[in-house]
Amino acid sequence: MDWIRKGIGLYDEDLVYKVYSLFRDSRGNIWVGGMDANLAVIDKQDNISYYPIQQIKSIYQSKDGHILTTGRFFFFW
């Protein structure tokens, strides 16, 4: 998993340093939520996308496939 090593020794404002929630969705994407960085989504090809929402404490997928997060704010994707 090269995406784990990408941030070692480097500071990047998008990287999640305080992880509070990890979630693998039905498509195999890994969602990473934390307190001081944007919500990150890592796909099967190790591409990382960021959503401008922070302070994520939990991530959930509904039966119809939507991703829901909770924390300071609510996110629906």
N, CA, C and O atoms as a Maestro MAE file, in Angstrom:
{
 s_m_m2io_version
 :::
 2.0.0
}

f_m_ct {
 s_m_title
 :::
 protein
 m_atom[308] {
  # First column is atom index #
  i_m_mmod_type
  r_m_x_coord
  r_m_y_coord
  r_m_z_coord
  i_m_residue_number
  s_m_chain_name
  s_m_pdb_residue_name
  s_m_pdb_atom_name
  i_m_atomic_number
  :::
  1 25 0.833 -1.184 0.000 1 A "MET " " N  " 7
  2 3 0.000 0.000 0.000 1 A "MET " " CA " 6
  3 2 0.877 1.248 0.000 1 A "MET " " C  " 6
  4 15 1.223 1.780 1.055 1 A "MET " " O  " 8
  5 25 1.222 1.695 -1.176 2 A "ASP " " N  " 7
  6 3 2.094 2.856 -1.304 2 A "ASP " " CA " 6
  7 2 1.481 4.125 -0.743 2 A "ASP " " C  " 6
  8 15 2.211 5.026 -0.331 2 A "ASP " " O  " 8
  9 25 0.150 4.220 -0.715 3 A "TRP " " N  " 7
  10 3 -0.479 5.454 -0.241 3 A "TRP " " CA " 6
  11 2 -0.180 5.713 1.221 3 A "TRP " " C  " 6
  12 15 -0.252 6.858 1.667 3 A "TRP " " O  " 8
  13 25 0.154 4.679 1.977 4 A "ILE " " N  " 7
  14 3 0.493 4.876 3.385 4 A "ILE " " CA " 6
  15 2 1.838 5.590 3.504 4 A "ILE " " C  " 6
  16 15 2.019 6.430 4.385 4 A "ILE " " O  " 8
  17 25 2.773 5.261 2.629 5 A "ARG " " N  " 7
  18 3 4.128 5.806 2.720 5 A "ARG " " CA " 6
  19 2 4.264 7.188 2.104 5 A "ARG " " C  " 6
  20 15 5.272 7.852 2.345 5 A "ARG " " O  " 8
  21 25 3.318 7.642 1.336 6 A "LYS " " N  " 7
  22 3 3.446 8.914 0.631 6 A "LYS " " CA " 6
  23 2 3.635 10.103 1.569 6 A "LYS " " C  " 6
  24 15 4.306 11.067 1.200 6 A "LYS " " O  " 8
  25 25 3.074 10.061 2.749 7 A "GLY " " N  " 7
  26 3 3.143 11.211 3.641 7 A "GLY " " CA " 6
  27 2 4.252 11.155 4.669 7 A "GLY " " C  " 6
  28 15 4.416 12.106 5.433 7 A "GLY " " O  " 8
  29 25 5.013 10.089 4.719 8 A "ILE " " N  " 7
  30 3 6.038 9.950 5.748 8 A "ILE " " CA " 6
  31 2 7.105 11.026 5.589 8 A "ILE " " C  " 6
  32 15 7.720 11.156 4.530 8 A "ILE " " O  " 8
  33 25 7.314 11.787 6.642 9 A "GLY " " N  " 7
  34 3 8.354 12.795 6.652 9 A "GLY " " CA " 6
  35 2 7.989 14.100 5.968 9 A "GLY " " C  " 6
  36 15 8.794 15.031 5.967 9 A "GLY " " O  " 8
  37 25 6.824 14.195 5.399 10 A "LEU " " N  " 7
  38 3 6.410 15.400 4.693 10 A "LEU " " CA " 6
  39 2 5.103 15.899 5.275 10 A "LEU " " C  " 6
  40 15 4.229 15.110 5.635 10 A "LEU " " O  " 8
  41 25 4.977 17.203 5.365 11 A "TYR " " N  " 7
  42 3 3.707 17.766 5.803 11 A "TYR " " CA " 6
  43 2 2.908 18.157 4.574 11 A "TYR " " C  " 6
  44 15 3.430 18.794 3.658 11 A "TYR " " O  " 8
  45 25 1.672 17.782 4.561 12 A "ASP " " N  " 7
  46 3 0.759 18.133 3.474 12 A "ASP " " CA " 6
  47 2 -0.570 18.460 4.132 12 A "ASP " " C  " 6
  48 15 -1.095 17.649 4.895 12 A "ASP " " O  " 8
  49 25 -1.123 19.630 3.850 13 A "GLU " " N  " 7
  50 3 -2.359 20.040 4.525 13 A "GLU " " CA " 6
  51 2 -3.530 19.119 4.214 13 A "GLU " " C  " 6
  52 15 -4.495 19.087 4.978 13 A "GLU " " O  " 8
  53 25 -3.475 18.367 3.111 14 A "ASP " " N  " 7
  54 3 -4.561 17.448 2.789 14 A "ASP " " CA " 6
  55 2 -4.462 16.123 3.533 14 A "ASP " " C  " 6
  56 15 -5.476 15.456 3.734 14 A "ASP " " O  " 8
  57 25 -3.262 15.732 3.944 15 A "LEU " " N  " 7
  58 3 -3.107 14.447 4.608 15 A "LEU " " CA " 6
  59 2 -3.788 14.455 5.970 15 A "LEU " " C  " 6
  60 15 -3.784 15.459 6.682 15 A "LEU " " O  " 8
  61 25 -4.360 13.333 6.305 16 A "VAL " " N  " 7
  62 3 -5.053 13.191 7.581 16 A "VAL " " CA " 6
  63 2 -4.058 12.635 8.594 16 A "VAL " " C  " 6
  64 15 -3.641 11.482 8.487 16 A "VAL " " O  " 8
  65 25 -3.678 13.444 9.570 17 A "TYR " " N  " 7
  66 3 -2.718 13.019 10.577 17 A "TYR " " CA " 6
  67 2 -3.399 12.469 11.830 17 A "TYR " " C  " 6
  68 15 -2.829 11.625 12.522 17 A "TYR " " O  " 8
  69 25 -4.586 12.929 12.121 18 A "LYS " " N  " 7
  70 3 -5.343 12.437 13.271 18 A "LYS " " CA " 6
  71 2 -6.559 11.695 12.735 18 A "LYS " " C  " 6
  72 15 -7.623 12.284 12.543 18 A "LYS " " O  " 8
  73 25 -6.394 10.409 12.497 19 A "VAL " " N  " 7
  74 3 -7.459 9.599 11.907 19 A "VAL " " CA " 6
  75 2 -8.429 9.166 12.997 19 A "VAL " " C  " 6
  76 15 -8.029 8.624 14.027 19 A "VAL " " O  " 8
  77 25 -9.705 9.413 12.753 20 A "TYR " " N  " 7
  78 3 -10.753 8.990 13.677 20 A "TYR " " CA " 6
  79 2 -11.646 7.923 13.075 20 A "TYR " " C  " 6
  80 15 -12.333 7.208 13.804 20 A "TYR " " O  " 8
  81 25 -11.646 7.804 11.752 21 A "SER " " N  " 7
  82 3 -12.526 6.826 11.129 21 A "SER " " CA " 6
  83 2 -11.938 6.331 9.811 21 A "SER " " C  " 6
  84 15 -11.504 7.119 8.970 21 A "SER " " O  " 8
  85 25 -11.935 5.013 9.650 22 A "LEU " " N  " 7
  86 3 -11.581 4.365 8.390 22 A "LEU " " CA " 6
  87 2 -12.780 3.541 7.957 22 A "LEU " " C  " 6
  88 15 -13.418 2.882 8.777 22 A "LEU " " O  " 8
  89 25 -13.084 3.577 6.664 23 A "PHE " " N  " 7
  90 3 -14.249 2.842 6.182 23 A "PHE " " CA " 6
  91 2 -13.981 2.351 4.771 23 A "PHE " " C  " 6
  92 15 -13.516 3.120 3.929 23 A "PHE " " O  " 8
  93 25 -14.266 1.080 4.496 24 A "ARG " " N  " 7
  94 3 -14.176 0.537 3.145 24 A "ARG " " CA " 6
  95 2 -15.598 0.394 2.613 24 A "ARG " " C  " 6
  96 15 -16.424 -0.305 3.201 24 A "ARG " " O  " 8
  97 25 -15.876 1.065 1.490 25 A "ASP " " N  " 7
  98 3 -17.228 1.018 0.934 25 A "ASP " " CA " 6
  99 2 -17.419 -0.202 0.034 25 A "ASP " " C  " 6
  100 15 -16.493 -0.991 -0.152 25 A "ASP " " O  " 8
  101 25 -18.608 -0.353 -0.518 26 A "SER " " N  " 7
  102 3 -18.947 -1.522 -1.326 26 A "SER " " CA " 6
  103 2 -18.173 -1.591 -2.640 26 A "SER " " C  " 6
  104 15 -18.136 -2.645 -3.274 26 A "SER " " O  " 8
  105 25 -17.558 -0.494 -3.055 27 A "ARG " " N  " 7
  106 3 -16.737 -0.469 -4.275 27 A "ARG " " CA " 6
  107 2 -15.259 -0.701 -3.986 27 A "ARG " " C  " 6
  108 15 -14.442 -0.743 -4.905 27 A "ARG " " O  " 8
  109 25 -14.919 -0.851 -2.714 28 A "GLY " " N  " 7
  110 3 -13.533 -1.074 -2.335 28 A "GLY " " CA " 6
  111 2 -12.752 0.193 -2.054 28 A "GLY " " C  " 6
  112 15 -11.552 0.126 -1.785 28 A "GLY " " O  " 8
  113 25 -13.400 1.345 -2.110 29 A "ASN " " N  " 7
  114 3 -12.741 2.607 -1.769 29 A "ASN " " CA " 6
  115 2 -12.542 2.687 -0.262 29 A "ASN " " C  " 6
  116 15 -13.384 2.227 0.509 29 A "ASN " " O  " 8
  117 25 -11.435 3.267 0.149 30 A "ILE " " N  " 7
  118 3 -11.178 3.473 1.571 30 A "ILE " " CA " 6
  119 2 -11.375 4.949 1.877 30 A "ILE " " C  " 6
  120 15 -10.753 5.812 1.259 30 A "ILE " " O  " 8
  121 25 -12.240 5.225 2.831 31 A "TRP " " N  " 7
  122 3 -12.543 6.595 3.260 31 A "TRP " " CA " 6
  123 2 -11.802 6.839 4.564 31 A "TRP " " C  " 6
  124 15 -11.861 6.018 5.480 31 A "TRP " " O  " 8
  125 25 -11.104 7.970 4.649 32 A "VAL " " N  " 7
  126 3 -10.315 8.311 5.829 32 A "VAL " " CA " 6
  127 2 -10.808 9.648 6.366 32 A "VAL " " C  " 6
  128 15 -10.724 10.673 5.691 32 A "VAL " " O  " 8
  129 25 -11.315 9.619 7.574 33 A "GLY " " N  " 7
  130 3 -11.812 10.836 8.203 33 A "GLY " " CA " 6
  131 2 -11.003 11.175 9.429 33 A "GLY " " C  " 6
  132 15 -10.589 10.293 10.182 33 A "GLY " " O  " 8
  133 25 -10.781 12.454 9.625 34 A "GLY " " N  " 7
  134 3 -10.012 12.896 10.780 34 A "GLY " " CA " 6
  135 2 -10.441 14.275 11.224 34 A "GLY " " C  " 6
  136 15 -11.487 14.779 10.815 34 A "GLY " " O  " 8
  137 25 -9.622 14.880 12.064 35 A "MET " " N  " 7
  138 3 -9.991 16.150 12.657 35 A "MET " " CA " 6
  139 2 -9.369 17.359 11.967 35 A "MET " " C  " 6
  140 15 -10.010 18.407 11.887 35 A "MET " " O  " 8
  141 25 -8.167 17.248 11.477 36 A "ASP " " N  " 7
  142 3 -7.457 18.433 11.001 36 A "ASP " " CA " 6
  143 2 -7.115 18.396 9.519 36 A "ASP " " C  " 6
  144 15 -6.175 19.065 9.088 36 A "ASP " " O  " 8
  145 25 -7.859 17.630 8.733 37 A "ALA " " N  " 7
  146 3 -7.594 17.556 7.294 37 A "ALA " " CA " 6
  147 2 -8.892 17.209 6.571 37 A "ALA " " C  " 6
  148 15 -9.887 16.835 7.193 37 A "ALA " " O  " 8
  149 25 -8.861 17.340 5.259 38 A "ASN " " N  " 7
  150 3 -10.039 17.037 4.460 38 A "ASN " " CA " 6
  151 2 -10.330 15.540 4.444 38 A "ASN " " C  " 6
  152 15 -9.437 14.722 4.662 38 A "ASN " " O  " 8
  153 25 -11.580 15.194 4.186 39 A "LEU " " N  " 7
  154 3 -11.991 13.807 4.037 39 A "LEU " " CA " 6
  155 2 -11.276 13.225 2.822 39 A "LEU " " C  " 6
  156 15 -11.346 13.802 1.736 39 A "LEU " " O  " 8
  157 25 -10.595 12.101 2.981 40 A "ALA " " N  " 7
  158 3 -9.831 11.483 1.894 40 A "ALA " " CA " 6
  159 2 -10.506 10.194 1.454 40 A "ALA " " C  " 6
  160 15 -11.052 9.448 2.268 40 A "ALA " " O  " 8
  161 25 -10.459 9.944 0.140 41 A "VAL " " N  " 7
  162 3 -10.977 8.704 -0.428 41 A "VAL " " CA " 6
  163 2 -9.874 8.105 -1.293 41 A "VAL " " C  " 6
  164 15 -9.353 8.761 -2.194 41 A "VAL " " O  " 8
  165 25 -9.525 6.855 -1.010 42 A "ILE " " N  " 7
  166 3 -8.476 6.166 -1.747 42 A "ILE " " CA " 6
  167 2 -9.132 5.045 -2.540 42 A "ILE " " C  " 6
  168 15 -9.768 4.160 -1.967 42 A "ILE " " O  " 8
  169 25 -8.974 5.084 -3.870 43 A "ASP " " N  " 7
  170 3 -9.610 4.055 -4.695 43 A "ASP " " CA " 6
  171 2 -8.678 2.852 -4.872 43 A "ASP " " C  " 6
  172 15 -7.572 2.834 -4.331 43 A "ASP " " O  " 8
  173 25 -9.125 1.856 -5.625 44 A "LYS " " N  " 7
  174 3 -8.368 0.618 -5.801 44 A "LYS " " CA " 6
  175 2 -7.047 0.822 -6.539 44 A "LYS " " C  " 6
  176 15 -6.142 -0.005 -6.426 44 A "LYS " " O  " 8
  177 25 -6.929 1.908 -7.287 45 A "GLN " " N  " 7
  178 3 -5.697 2.209 -8.007 45 A "GLN " " CA " 6
  179 2 -4.778 3.135 -7.202 45 A "GLN " " C  " 6
  180 15 -3.812 3.672 -7.744 45 A "GLN " " O  " 8
  181 25 -5.073 3.322 -5.925 46 A "ASP " " N  " 7
  182 3 -4.318 4.177 -5.005 46 A "ASP " " CA " 6
  183 2 -4.400 5.662 -5.343 46 A "ASP " " C  " 6
  184 15 -3.558 6.439 -4.893 46 A "ASP " " O  " 8
  185 25 -5.394 6.069 -6.123 47 A "ASN " " N  " 7
  186 3 -5.638 7.491 -6.357 47 A "ASN " " CA " 6
  187 2 -6.335 8.060 -5.128 47 A "ASN " " C  " 6
  188 15 -7.226 7.424 -4.566 47 A "ASN " " O  " 8
  189 25 -5.935 9.246 -4.716 48 A "ILE " " N  " 7
  190 3 -6.523 9.866 -3.535 48 A "ILE " " CA " 6
  191 2 -7.295 11.108 -3.951 48 A "ILE " " C  " 6
  192 15 -6.773 11.981 -4.645 48 A "ILE " " O  " 8
  193 25 -8.548 11.172 -3.515 49 A "SER " " N  " 7
  194 3 -9.387 12.354 -3.728 49 A "SER " " CA " 6
  195 2 -9.699 12.945 -2.366 49 A "SER " " C  " 6
  196 15 -9.776 12.231 -1.366 49 A "SER " " O  " 8
  197 25 -9.877 14.262 -2.337 50 A "TYR " " N  " 7
  198 3 -10.176 14.946 -1.080 50 A "TYR " " CA " 6
  199 2 -11.479 15.718 -1.199 50 A "TYR " " C  " 6
  200 15 -11.780 16.293 -2.245 50 A "TYR " " O  " 8
  201 25 -12.240 15.726 -0.129 51 A "TYR " " N  " 7
  202 3 -13.463 16.516 -0.039 51 A "TYR " " CA " 6
  203 2 -13.268 17.539 1.076 51 A "TYR " " C  " 6
  204 15 -12.761 17.195 2.144 51 A "TYR " " O  " 8
  205 25 -13.661 18.780 0.844 52 A "PRO " " N  " 7
  206 3 -13.395 19.850 1.819 52 A "PRO " " CA " 6
  207 2 -14.323 19.801 3.031 52 A "PRO " " C  " 6
  208 15 -15.106 20.719 3.280 52 A "PRO " " O  " 8
  209 25 -14.211 18.718 3.762 53 A "ILE " " N  " 7
  210 3 -14.978 18.591 5.005 53 A "ILE " " CA " 6
  211 2 -14.049 17.978 6.044 53 A "ILE " " C  " 6
  212 15 -13.333 17.016 5.763 53 A "ILE " " O  " 8
  213 25 -14.067 18.536 7.234 54 A "GLN " " N  " 7
  214 3 -13.146 18.106 8.279 54 A "GLN " " CA " 6
  215 2 -13.917 17.676 9.517 54 A "GLN " " C  " 6
  216 15 -15.144 17.762 9.576 54 A "GLN " " O  " 8
  217 25 -13.170 17.219 10.488 55 A "GLN " " N  " 7
  218 3 -13.705 16.806 11.784 55 A "GLN " " CA " 6
  219 2 -14.699 15.657 11.645 55 A "GLN " " C  " 6
  220 15 -15.810 15.713 12.172 55 A "GLN " " O  " 8
  221 25 -14.283 14.624 10.935 56 A "ILE " " N  " 7
  222 3 -15.098 13.433 10.706 56 A "ILE " " CA " 6
  223 2 -14.860 12.438 11.835 56 A "ILE " " C  " 6
  224 15 -13.717 12.101 12.144 56 A "ILE " " O  " 8
  225 25 -15.930 11.976 12.439 57 A "LYS " " N  " 7
  226 3 -15.800 10.979 13.503 57 A "LYS " " CA " 6
  227 2 -16.322 9.610 13.093 57 A "LYS " " C  " 6
  228 15 -15.884 8.599 13.642 57 A "LYS " " O  " 8
  229 25 -17.245 9.554 12.141 58 A "SER " " N  " 7
  230 3 -17.720 8.253 11.672 58 A "SER " " CA " 6
  231 2 -18.134 8.341 10.206 58 A "SER " " C  " 6
  232 15 -18.553 9.389 9.715 58 A "SER " " O  " 8
  233 25 -18.004 7.205 9.527 59 A "ILE " " N  " 7
  234 3 -18.352 7.099 8.112 59 A "ILE " " CA " 6
  235 2 -19.225 5.863 7.955 59 A "ILE " " C  " 6
  236 15 -18.950 4.817 8.543 59 A "ILE " " O  " 8
  237 25 -20.275 5.990 7.162 60 A "TYR " " N  " 7
  238 3 -21.251 4.919 7.000 60 A "TYR " " CA " 6
  239 2 -21.729 4.908 5.553 60 A "TYR " " C  " 6
  240 15 -21.763 5.953 4.903 60 A "TYR " " O  " 8
  241 25 -22.098 3.731 5.046 61 A "GLN " " N  " 7
  242 3 -22.691 3.633 3.714 61 A "GLN " " CA " 6
  243 2 -24.121 3.130 3.849 61 A "GLN " " C  " 6
  244 15 -24.380 2.108 4.485 61 A "GLN " " O  " 8
  245 25 -25.042 3.865 3.239 62 A "SER " " N  " 7
  246 3 -26.448 3.464 3.286 62 A "SER " " CA " 6
  247 2 -26.688 2.284 2.346 62 A "SER " " C  " 6
  248 15 -25.831 1.960 1.523 62 A "SER " " O  " 8
  249 25 -27.832 1.653 2.464 63 A "LYS " " N  " 7
  250 3 -28.166 0.502 1.626 63 A "LYS " " CA " 6
  251 2 -28.175 0.845 0.144 63 A "LYS " " C  " 6
  252 15 -27.892 -0.011 -0.694 63 A "LYS " " O  " 8
  253 25 -28.500 2.100 -0.186 64 A "ASP " " N  " 7
  254 3 -28.522 2.504 -1.596 64 A "ASP " " CA " 6
  255 2 -27.165 3.025 -2.076 64 A "ASP " " C  " 6
  256 15 -27.069 3.539 -3.190 64 A "ASP " " O  " 8
  257 25 -26.119 2.902 -1.260 65 A "GLY " " N  " 7
  258 3 -24.763 3.214 -1.687 65 A "GLY " " CA " 6
  259 2 -24.244 4.595 -1.360 65 A "GLY " " C  " 6
  260 15 -23.088 4.896 -1.657 65 A "GLY " " O  " 8
  261 25 -25.052 5.441 -0.763 66 A "HIS " " N  " 7
  262 3 -24.587 6.783 -0.403 66 A "HIS " " CA " 6
  263 2 -23.671 6.722 0.819 66 A "HIS " " C  " 6
  264 15 -23.866 5.913 1.726 66 A "HIS " " O  " 8
  265 25 -22.671 7.595 0.817 67 A "ILE " " N  " 7
  266 3 -21.747 7.695 1.944 67 A "ILE " " CA " 6
  267 2 -22.221 8.818 2.855 67 A "ILE " " C  " 6
  268 15 -22.502 9.925 2.398 67 A "ILE " " O  " 8
  269 25 -22.306 8.526 4.135 68 A "LEU " " N  " 7
  270 3 -22.715 9.498 5.148 68 A "LEU " " CA " 6
  271 2 -21.585 9.622 6.165 68 A "LEU " " C  " 6
  272 15 -20.992 8.622 6.572 68 A "LEU " " O  " 8
  273 25 -21.296 10.839 6.567 69 A "THR " " N  " 7
  274 3 -20.305 11.042 7.618 69 A "THR " " CA " 6
  275 2 -20.921 11.892 8.724 69 A "THR " " C  " 6
  276 15 -21.838 12.680 8.492 69 A "THR " " O  " 8
  277 25 -20.401 11.713 9.908 70 A "THR " " N  " 7
  278 3 -20.828 12.551 11.024 70 A "THR " " CA " 6
  279 2 -19.600 13.075 11.745 70 A "THR " " C  " 6
  280 15 -18.510 12.512 11.646 70 A "THR " " O  " 8
  281 25 -19.792 14.125 12.446 71 A "GLY " " N  " 7
  282 3 -18.742 14.793 13.201 71 A "GLY " " CA " 6
  283 2 -19.258 16.174 13.522 71 A "GLY " " C  " 6
  284 15 -20.371 16.333 14.023 71 A "GLY " " O  " 8
  285 25 -18.462 17.153 13.237 72 A "ARG " " N  " 7
  286 3 -18.920 18.526 13.445 72 A "ARG " " CA " 6
  287 2 -19.954 18.913 12.388 72 A "ARG " " C  " 6
  288 15 -20.860 19.704 12.651 72 A "ARG " " O  " 8
  289 25 -19.805 18.343 11.187 73 A "PHE " " N  " 7
  290 3 -20.725 18.616 10.089 73 A "PHE " " CA " 6
  291 2 -21.278 17.302 9.566 73 A "PHE " " C  " 6
  292 15 -20.804 16.231 9.944 73 A "PHE " " O  " 8
  293 25 -22.277 17.380 8.701 74 A "PHE " " N  " 7
  294 3 -22.871 16.202 8.082 74 A "PHE " " CA " 6
  295 2 -22.538 16.240 6.601 74 A "PHE " " C  " 6
  296 15 -22.664 17.289 5.970 74 A "PHE " " O  " 8
  297 25 -22.113 15.115 6.032 75 A "PHE " " N  " 7
  298 3 -21.740 15.034 4.622 75 A "PHE " " CA " 6
  299 2 -22.500 13.889 3.985 75 A "PHE " " C  " 6
  300 15 -22.582 12.801 4.555 75 A "PHE " " O  " 8
  301 25 -23.053 14.124 2.812 76 A "PHE " " N  " 7
  302 3 -23.812 13.114 2.078 76 A "PHE " " CA " 6
  303 2 -23.266 13.063 0.669 76 A "PHE " " C  " 6
  304 15 -23.244 14.082 -0.022 76 A "PHE " " O  " 8
  305 25 -22.821 11.882 0.225 77 A "TRP " " N  " 7
  306 3 -22.272 11.749 -1.117 77 A "TRP " " CA " 6
  307 2 -22.842 10.547 -1.798 77 A "TRP " " C  " 6
  308 15 -22.497 10.266 -2.946 77 A "TRP " " O  " 8
  :::
 }
 m_bond[307] {
  # First column is bond index #
  i_m_from
  i_m_to
  i_m_order
  :::
  1 1 2 1
  2 2 3 1
  3 3 4 2
  4 3 5 1
  5 5 6 1
  6 6 7 1
  7 7 8 2
  8 7 9 1
  9 9 10 1
  10 10 11 1
  11 11 12 2
  12 11 13 1
  13 13 14 1
  14 14 15 1
  15 15 16 2
  16 15 17 1
  17 17 18 1
  18 18 19 1
  19 19 20 2
  20 19 21 1
  21 21 22 1
  22 22 23 1
  23 23 24 2
  24 23 25 1
  25 25 26 1
  26 26 27 1
  27 27 28 2
  28 27 29 1
  29 29 30 1
  30 30 31 1
  31 31 32 2
  32 31 33 1
  33 33 34 1
  34 34 35 1
  35 35 36 2
  36 35 37 1
  37 37 38 1
  38 38 39 1
  39 39 40 2
  40 39 41 1
  41 41 42 1
  42 42 43 1
  43 43 44 2
  44 43 45 1
  45 45 46 1
  46 46 47 1
  47 47 48 2
  48 47 49 1
  49 49 50 1
  50 50 51 1
  51 51 52 2
  52 51 53 1
  53 53 54 1
  54 54 55 1
  55 55 56 2
  56 55 57 1
  57 57 58 1
  58 58 59 1
  59 59 60 2
  60 59 61 1
  61 61 62 1
  62 62 63 1
  63 63 64 2
  64 63 65 1
  65 65 66 1
  66 66 67 1
  67 67 68 2
  68 67 69 1
  69 69 70 1
  70 70 71 1
  71 71 72 2
  72 71 73 1
  73 73 74 1
  74 74 75 1
  75 75 76 2
  76 75 77 1
  77 77 78 1
  78 78 79 1
  79 79 80 2
  80 79 81 1
  81 81 82 1
  82 82 83 1
  83 83 84 2
  84 83 85 1
  85 85 86 1
  86 86 87 1
  87 87 88 2
  88 87 89 1
  89 89 90 1
  90 90 91 1
  91 91 92 2
  92 91 93 1
  93 93 94 1
  94 94 95 1
  95 95 96 2
  96 95 97 1
  97 97 98 1
  98 98 99 1
  99 99 100 2
  100 99 101 1
  101 101 102 1
  102 102 103 1
  103 103 104 2
  104 103 105 1
  105 105 106 1
  106 106 107 1
  107 107 108 2
  108 107 109 1
  109 109 110 1
  110 110 111 1
  111 111 112 2
  112 111 113 1
  113 113 114 1
  114 114 115 1
  115 115 116 2
  116 115 117 1
  117 117 118 1
  118 118 119 1
  119 119 120 2
  120 119 121 1
  121 121 122 1
  122 122 123 1
  123 123 124 2
  124 123 125 1
  125 125 126 1
  126 126 127 1
  127 127 128 2
  128 127 129 1
  129 129 130 1
  130 130 131 1
  131 131 132 2
  132 131 133 1
  133 133 134 1
  134 134 135 1
  135 135 136 2
  136 135 137 1
  137 137 138 1
  138 138 139 1
  139 139 140 2
  140 139 141 1
  141 141 142 1
  142 142 143 1
  143 143 144 2
  144 143 145 1
  145 145 146 1
  146 146 147 1
  147 147 148 2
  148 147 149 1
  149 149 150 1
  150 150 151 1
  151 151 152 2
  152 151 153 1
  153 153 154 1
  154 154 155 1
  155 155 156 2
  156 155 157 1
  157 157 158 1
  158 158 159 1
  159 159 160 2
  160 159 161 1
  161 161 162 1
  162 162 163 1
  163 163 164 2
  164 163 165 1
  165 165 166 1
  166 166 167 1
  167 167 168 2
  168 167 169 1
  169 169 170 1
  170 170 171 1
  171 171 172 2
  172 171 173 1
  173 173 174 1
  174 174 175 1
  175 175 176 2
  176 175 177 1
  177 177 178 1
  178 178 179 1
  179 179 180 2
  180 179 181 1
  181 181 182 1
  182 182 183 1
  183 183 184 2
  184 183 185 1
  185 185 186 1
  186 186 187 1
  187 187 188 2
  188 187 189 1
  189 189 190 1
  190 190 191 1
  191 191 192 2
  192 191 193 1
  193 193 194 1
  194 194 195 1
  195 195 196 2
  196 195 197 1
  197 197 198 1
  198 198 199 1
  199 199 200 2
  200 199 201 1
  201 201 202 1
  202 202 203 1
  203 203 204 2
  204 203 205 1
  205 205 206 1
  206 206 207 1
  207 207 208 2
  208 207 209 1
  209 209 210 1
  210 210 211 1
  211 211 212 2
  212 211 213 1
  213 213 214 1
  214 214 215 1
  215 215 216 2
  216 215 217 1
  217 217 218 1
  218 218 219 1
  219 219 220 2
  220 219 221 1
  221 221 222 1
  222 222 223 1
  223 223 224 2
  224 223 225 1
  225 225 226 1
  226 226 227 1
  227 227 228 2
  228 227 229 1
  229 229 230 1
  230 230 231 1
  231 231 232 2
  232 231 233 1
  233 233 234 1
  234 234 235 1
  235 235 236 2
  236 235 237 1
  237 237 238 1
  238 238 239 1
  239 239 240 2
  240 239 241 1
  241 241 242 1
  242 242 243 1
  243 243 244 2
  244 243 245 1
  245 245 246 1
  246 246 247 1
  247 247 248 2
  248 247 249 1
  249 249 250 1
  250 250 251 1
  251 251 252 2
  252 251 253 1
  253 253 254 1
  254 254 255 1
  255 255 256 2
  256 255 257 1
  257 257 258 1
  258 258 259 1
  259 259 260 2
  260 259 261 1
  261 261 262 1
  262 262 263 1
  263 263 264 2
  264 263 265 1
  265 265 266 1
  266 266 267 1
  267 267 268 2
  268 267 269 1
  269 269 270 1
  270 270 271 1
  271 271 272 2
  272 271 273 1
  273 273 274 1
  274 274 275 1
  275 275 276 2
  276 275 277 1
  277 277 278 1
  278 278 279 1
  279 279 280 2
  280 279 281 1
  281 281 282 1
  282 282 283 1
  283 283 284 2
  284 283 285 1
  285 285 286 1
  286 286 287 1
  287 287 288 2
  288 287 289 1
  289 289 290 1
  290 290 291 1
  291 291 292 2
  292 291 293 1
  293 293 294 1
  294 294 295 1
  295 295 296 2
  296 295 297 1
  297 297 298 1
  298 298 299 1
  299 299 300 2
  300 299 301 1
  301 301 302 1
  302 302 303 1
  303 303 304 2
  304 303 305 1
  305 305 306 1
  306 306 307 1
  307 307 308 2
  :::
 }
}
